[in-house]
Amino acid sequence: MAEHNRARQTAADSKRLERKRVKAEALSERLDAAETGEDLERKRNWDYDIGDNERWEKKKSRKATRAKFELTGASSRAARRV
C-alpha cells in the first residue's frame, strides 16, 4: 500500500509541477514581449495556418447558431405559466 501511495503521490506531484512550468513559461513569454514592445497576440498568431483559421471560424459559427435557440421543455413551460 505504501509503495502504491508513493507512486500515486509522485504522479500527482509531476502533474502539478508540469502545470506550474507551463504557467511560468507563459508568464515569461508575456514579460519578454512587454520588455521588447512586441504584440504577444500577433506573435502567437504566426503559429496558425489557414486550415486552423478555417476550423476556428467554423467552430465559432456553430456556437453562434446554437446560442440563438431557446430552451424548450419543462423549464420553458414553467416560465409561460408565470
Secondary structure, DSSP 8 states (H G I E B T S, - for coil): -HHHHHHHHHHHHHHHHHHHHHHHHHHHHHHHHHHHT--HHHHHHTT--HHHHHHHHHHHHHHHHHHTS---SHHHHHHHH-
